[in-house]
């Protein structure tokens, strides 16, 4: 007999042998877990408590640049170079175009019917003076506005407050006295180049940052500015306001409702699990279902504690992680409970052996799904965005712990549940009770019968509710009918067409105002600013120290570069500003030697402060200089990034050592990096998913179908981003990485069930897959949906986008797995089974059962 069995194994296909080996290992693990439930539950609780203490070390990061711009970008490298040669002159000779770091400011947008009439100007002047009186105390030192203001010509410099009453109806527009009025006046009405009226006036209180102490004082002044502005309630004028730190501050406030939302979600999960797991007073799975939800919560707490203890900072987008992990954990719980229900006919087996059967049936499914989710997030840690990296680490670790706790906390609880049910003990009192029919025969009161009576289920249907039994009764009839097959294929093709259209029209980039609540002061301010004011930016070209200004060819190349830049479609053709042109045309120009050239330039710059910031000296040697062009009014962030990219290409093509840089380029980088970074990360994740599927399910056709499902779902997610009015950004990139793992989850459950299924035809095996996988998959989808439903009430862009994408991932994953995949498998799926005609998929063979299995029957 043994030789025959060996010969039979040798004839097995590779994928059959591999799958049977994994099933045997999971069966052994299940028996081990079922044999020591109390010890494993205690150990899990101790580990959770210990790791959760790490939350005491929790620190957060909310700096927008750090989180949402790519690490090691060209702009960040250029910033280091320019700050090494140019000093910060914001305390003596402030010019916005010559900034080397992001500006510090307090900004106010005044709004009336006409801000340039006398009455409005008088009111505006009053509030400007009121703001100038703001003081702040830092380290026991009081700083006034004049102490922290950016200065030019010995006075505080404010954009939009330099008119001295000269801006009235009839002045030239958009340029008046060399001032670009479109940058300070909004909702303008002009006629024949003359100003008629304006609905908005923007006044910017620029602040200095030429020393560490004064920079800290300026930031403190910004905080006080926000407090003061929030208390002002003028009657005849509207004021919108923000500071350079507003976005960072709002990011912290925006996710403050995380705990509340998670508490509601946890309650919903408990409620849903209770409904699904109900039954009589013996068979009720309520307590054990709560343990499954708790296991996911323990995974979340352990992850946050451990990662915080390791020093990784918590970022706002990690706030979505608990909702995601809770859905994944509960999905695993439903799959284990479904497989446990298959063991009820085997009443002669011990509880430990039945836990072994449960793991033999479901172990590979929950392992593959957890492993693929984990690996998807591991690939995400290679992202160039810190927000993506941190999210992926927190979530990946949470998935590991959630999986471990499902195995070593929920499964032991399931074992205790099985022991209680086998002994016919009450689910609350644990006292032995009789069946309801027996109590009725004893003429007990109906309340007593239903609150005390119960019996051990003898078959699967006695331990399941309509949510579990309904799908497997209805779906095979629909999906395996010719009309059902044709309908599924037609709907799928229509879905694919709509998704591809969305992919073609998908936008890229993140509008930073969307990161904050629409009710915040920063959102309303930015909305007005973007709508009514021009959005131009300087493009400085920095010429490095190797530039020889005495060579005519050098001068020619500089002018050629500026001319080529001005000819760009995104650059103002009349906007060139260059110290060199003005110096050459001045009486100080001397090109007899490099020393004389530099000496003359210093005299010239001392007499013309407008250019003084544009040349850096080391003694009598020019180590860097810069000339400028200015962009057109560009409101689209992707177009701004493309202008930056084209300017770099021009600089790279110039024989001189030159590069373009402006602080805003730091944020433009995300629009350049997001698409290649997303494609690379998602592509690597897809390859990893394929490899994992090959290991656990090494059948070429099944691997192909799983990969096809992943790609189809990803196309749908990318496409429906467009219809959800979401763009491809570092925020949605996280959700796309997540969707790769989720795309595998549901598909693997169905494919695994098909491979394990009994039947000689594809149709029979497809029916088996539907019967055994549709219930858990649908319950998993519903639980995932319940895990995020509360986020629809959030004002956070991060939470709302997470809800939209999670809803789509869950819906598409479920539809592909429950509807499309069974149809495809019924048509082209592999024949054959991993089990013999009389062997249940979860049942242990005599060879794999431990010698003391008869003893383990009475362990509990």
Rosetta blueprint (number, residue, H / E / L):
1 X L
2 X H
3 X H
4 X H
5 X H
6 X H
7 X H
8 X H
9 X H
10 X H
11 X H
12 X L
13 X L
14 X H
15 X H
16 X H
17 X H
18 X H
19 X H
20 X H
21 X H
22 X H
23 X H
24 X H
25 X H
26 X H
27 X H
28 X H
29 X H
30 X H
31 X H
32 X H
33 X H
34 X H
35 X H
36 X L
37 X H
38 X H
39 X H
40 X H
41 X H
42 X H
43 X H
44 X H
45 X H
46 X H
47 X H
48 X H
49 X H
50 X H
51 X H
52 X H
53 X H
54 X H
55 X H
56 X H
57 X H
58 X L
59 X L
60 X E
61 X E
62 X L
63 X L
64 X H
65 X H
66 X H
67 X H
68 X H
69 X L
70 X L
71 X L
72 X L
73 X L
74 X H
75 X H
76 X H
77 X H
78 X H
79 X H
80 X H
81 X H
82 X H
83 X H
84 X H
85 X H
86 X L
87 X L
88 X L
89 X L
90 X L
91 X L
92 X L
93 X E
94 X L
95 X L
96 X H
97 X H
98 X H
99 X L
100 X L
101 X L
102 X L
103 X L
104 X E
105 X E
106 X E
107 X E
108 X E
109 X E
110 X E
111 X E
112 X L
113 X L
114 X L
115 X L
116 X L
117 X L
118 X H
119 X H
120 X H
121 X H
122 X H
123 X H
124 X H
125 X H
126 X H
127 X H
128 X H
129 X H
130 X H
131 X H
132 X H
133 X L
134 X L
135 X E
136 X E
137 X E
138 X E
139 X L
140 X L
141 X E
142 X E
143 X E
144 X E
145 X H
146 X H
147 X H
148 X H
149 X E
150 X L
151 X E
152 X E
153 X L
154 X L
155 X E
156 X E
157 X L
158 X E
159 X E
160 X L
161 X L
162 X L
163 X L
164 X L
165 X L
166 X L
167 X L
168 X L
169 X L
170 X L
171 X L
172 X E
173 X L
174 X L
175 X E
176 X E
177 X L
178 X L
179 X E
180 X E
181 X H
182 X H
183 X H
184 X L
185 X E
186 X E
187 X E
188 X E
189 X E
190 X E
191 X E
192 X L
193 X L
194 X E
195 X E
196 X E
197 X E
198 X E
199 X E
200 X E
201 X E
202 X E
203 X E
204 X E
205 X E
206 X E
207 X E
208 X L
209 X L
210 X L
211 X L
212 X H
213 X H
214 X H
215 X H
216 X H
217 X H
218 X H
219 X H
220 X H
221 X H
222 X H
223 X H
224 X H
225 X H
226 X H
227 X H
228 X H
229 X H
230 X H
231 X H
232 X L
233 X L
234 X L
235 X L
236 X L
237 X L
238 X E
239 X E
240 X E
241 X E
242 X E
243 X E
244 X L
245 X L
246 X H
247 X H
248 X H
249 X H
250 X H
251 X H
252 X H
253 X H
254 X H
255 X L
256 X L
257 X L
258 X H
259 X H
260 X H
261 X H
262 X H
263 X H
264 X H
265 X H
266 X H
267 X H
268 X H
269 X H
270 X H
271 X H
272 X H
273 X H
274 X H
275 X H
276 X H
277 X L
278 X L
279 X L
280 X L
281 X L
282 X L
283 X L
284 X L
285 X L
286 X H
287 X H
288 X H
289 X H
290 X H
291 X H
292 X H
293 X H
294 X H
295 X H
296 X H
297 X H
298 X H
299 X H
300 X H
301 X H
302 X H
303 X H
304 X H
305 X H
306 X H
307 X H
308 X H
309 X H
310 X L
311 X L
312 X L
313 X L
314 X E
315 X E
316 X H
317 X H
318 X H
319 X H
320 X H
321 X H
322 X H
323 X H
324 X H
325 X H
326 X H
327 X H
328 X H
329 X H
330 X H
331 X H
332 X H
333 X H
334 X H
335 X H
336 X H
337 X H
338 X H
339 X H
340 X H
341 X H
342 X L
343 X L
344 X L
345 X L
346 X L
347 X L
348 X L
349 X L
350 X L
351 X H
352 X H
353 X H
354 X H
355 X H
356 X H
357 X H
358 X H
359 X H
360 X H
361 X H
362 X H
363 X H
364 X H
365 X H
366 X H
367 X H
368 X H
369 X H
370 X H
371 X H
372 X H
373 X H
374 X H
375 X H
376 X H
377 X H
378 X H
379 X H
380 X H
381 X L
382 X L
383 X L
384 X L
385 X L
386 X H
387 X H
388 X H
389 X H
390 X H
391 X H
392 X H
393 X H
394 X H
395 X H
396 X H
397 X H
398 X H
399 X H
400 X H
401 X H
402 X H
403 X H
404 X H
405 X H
406 X H
407 X H
408 X H
409 X H
410 X H
411 X H
412 X H
413 X H
414 X H
415 X H
416 X H
417 X H
418 X H
419 X H
420 X H
421 X H
422 X H
423 X L
424 X L
425 X E
426 X L
427 X L
428 X L
429 X L
430 X L
431 X L
432 X E
433 X L
434 X L
435 X L
436 X H
437 X H
438 X H
439 X H
440 X H
441 X H
442 X L
443 X L
444 X L
445 X L
446 X H
447 X H
448 X H
449 X H
450 X H
451 X H
452 X H
453 X L
454 X L
455 X L
456 X L
457 X L
458 X L
459 X L
460 X H
461 X H
462 X H
463 X H
464 X L
465 X L
466 X H
467 X H
468 X H
469 X H
470 X H
471 X H
472 X H
473 X H
474 X H
475 X H
476 X H
477 X H
478 X H
479 X H
480 X L
481 X L
482 X H
483 X H
484 X H
485 X H
486 X H
487 X H
488 X H
489 X H
490 X H
491 X H
492 X H
493 X H
494 X H
495 X H
496 X H
497 X H
498 X H
499 X H
500 X H
501 X H
502 X H
503 X H
504 X H
505 X L
506 X L
507 X L
508 X E
509 X L
510 X L
511 X L
512 X H
513 X H
514 X H
515 X H
516 X L
517 X L
518 X L
519 X L
520 X L
521 X H
522 X H
523 X H
524 X H
525 X H
526 X H
527 X H
528 X H
529 X H
530 X H
531 X H
532 X H
533 X L
534 X L
535 X L
536 X L
537 X L
538 X E
539 X E
540 X E
541 X E
542 X E
543 X E
544 X E
545 X L
546 X L
547 X L
548 X L
549 X L
550 X L
551 X L
552 X H
553 X H
554 X H
555 X H
556 X H
557 X H
558 X H
559 X H
560 X H
561 X H
562 X H
563 X H
564 X H
565 X H
566 X H
567 X L
568 X L
569 X L
570 X L
571 X E
572 X L
573 X L
574 X L
575 X L
576 X L
577 X E
578 X E
579 X H
580 X H
581 X H
582 X H
583 X H
584 X H
585 X L
586 X L
587 X L
588 X L
589 X L
590 X L
591 X L
592 X L
593 X L
594 X H
595 X H
596 X H
597 X H
598 X H
599 X H
600 X H
601 X H
602 X H
603 X H
604 X H
605 X H
606 X H
607 X H
608 X L
609 X H
610 X H
611 X H
612 X H
613 X H
614 X H
615 X E
616 X E
617 X E
618 X E
619 X L
620 X L
621 X E
622 X E
623 X E
624 X E
625 X E
626 X E
627 X E
628 X E
629 X E
630 X E
631 X E
632 X L
633 X L
634 X L
635 X L
636 X L
637 X H
638 X H
639 X H
640 X H
641 X H
642 X H
643 X H
644 X H
645 X H
646 X H
647 X H
648 X H
649 X H
650 X H
651 X H
652 X H
653 X H
654 X L
655 X L
656 X L
657 X L
658 X E
659 X E
660 X E
661 X L
662 X L
663 X L
664 X L
665 X H
666 X H
667 X H
668 X H
669 X H
670 X H
671 X H
672 X H
673 X H
674 X H
675 X H
676 X H
677 X H
678 X H
679 X H
680 X H
681 X H
682 X H
683 X H
684 X H
685 X H
686 X H
687 X H
688 X H
689 X H
690 X H
691 X H
692 X H
693 X H
694 X H
695 X H
696 X H
697 X L
698 X L
699 X L
700 X H
701 X H
702 X H
703 X H
704 X H
705 X H
706 X H
707 X H
708 X H
709 X H
710 X H
711 X H
712 X H
713 X H
714 X H
715 X H
716 X H
717 X H
718 X H
719 X H
720 X H
721 X H
722 X H
723 X H
724 X L
725 X L
726 X L
727 X L
728 X E
729 X L
730 X H
731 X H
732 X H
733 X H
734 X H
735 X H
736 X H
737 X H
738 X H
739 X H
740 X H
741 X H
742 X H
743 X H
744 X H
745 X H
746 X H
747 X H
748 X H
749 X H
750 X H
751 X H
752 X H
753 X H
754 X H
755 X H
756 X H
757 X L
758 X L
759 X L
760 X L
761 X L
762 X H
763 X H
764 X H
765 X H
766 X H
767 X H
768 X H
769 X H
770 X H
771 X H
772 X H
773 X H
774 X H
775 X H
776 X H
777 X H
778 X H
779 X H
780 X H
781 X H
782 X H
783 X H
784 X H
785 X H
786 X H
787 X H
788 X H
789 X H
790 X H
791 X H
792 X H
793 X H
794 X L
795 X L
796 X L
797 X H
798 X H
799 X H
800 X H
801 X H
802 X H
803 X H
804 X H
805 X H
806 X H
807 X H
808 X H
809 X H
810 X H
811 X H
812 X H
813 X H
814 X H
815 X H
816 X H
817 X H
818 X H
819 X H
820 X H
821 X H
822 X H
823 X H
824 X H
825 X H
826 X H
827 X H
828 X H
829 X L
830 X L
831 X L
832 X L
833 X L
834 X L
835 X L
836 X L
837 X L
838 X L
839 X L
840 X L
841 X L
842 X L
843 X L
844 X L
845 X L
846 X L
847 X L
848 X L
849 X L
850 X L
851 X L
852 X L
853 X H
854 X H
855 X H
856 X H
857 X L
858 X L
859 X L
860 X L
